[in-house]
Amino acid sequence: MAKKKVFVSFDYENDKKYKFLLEAWDANPDFDFRFNDHSSQ
């Protein structure tokens, strides 16, 4: 089965805690999860 890809757009000031959560899931080897941040800096 192919992995699904999801694009997420968010307001950093209001939603940064959720971005940090996605980064934490990506760092956890127990999760089958990959997060690629393509934010404009």
C-alpha positions as CSV (number, residue, x, y, z in Angstrom):
1,M,0.0,0.0,0.0
2,A,1.4,3.4,-1.0
3,K,2.0,6.0,1.8
4,K,-0.3,9.0,1.8
5,K,1.1,12.5,1.6
6,V,-0.6,15.4,3.2
7,F,0.1,19.1,2.8
8,V,-0.5,21.3,5.9
9,S,-0.7,25.0,5.9
10,F,-0.9,26.9,9.2
11,D,-0.6,30.2,11.0
12,Y,2.7,29.9,12.9
13,E,1.8,32.4,15.7
14,N,-1.4,30.4,16.5
15,D,-0.4,26.9,15.6
16,K,3.3,26.5,16.3
17,K,2.7,23.9,19.0
18,Y,1.2,21.6,16.4
19,K,4.3,22.0,14.2
20,F,6.4,21.1,17.2
21,L,4.3,18.0,17.8
22,L,4.7,16.9,14.2
23,E,8.5,17.3,14.6
24,A,8.4,15.2,17.8
25,W,6.4,12.4,16.1
26,D,9.0,12.4,13.3
27,A,11.8,12.1,15.8
28,N,10.1,9.2,17.6
29,P,11.3,5.8,16.2
30,D,8.1,4.1,17.5
31,F,6.0,6.2,15.0
32,D,5.8,5.3,11.3
33,F,5.7,9.0,10.4
34,R,7.9,11.3,8.3
35,F,7.7,15.1,8.5
36,N,9.3,17.4,5.9
37,D,9.3,21.1,6.7
38,H,9.2,23.3,3.6
39,S,8.4,26.5,5.4
40,S,9.5,29.7,4.0
41,Q,11.9,31.3,6.4
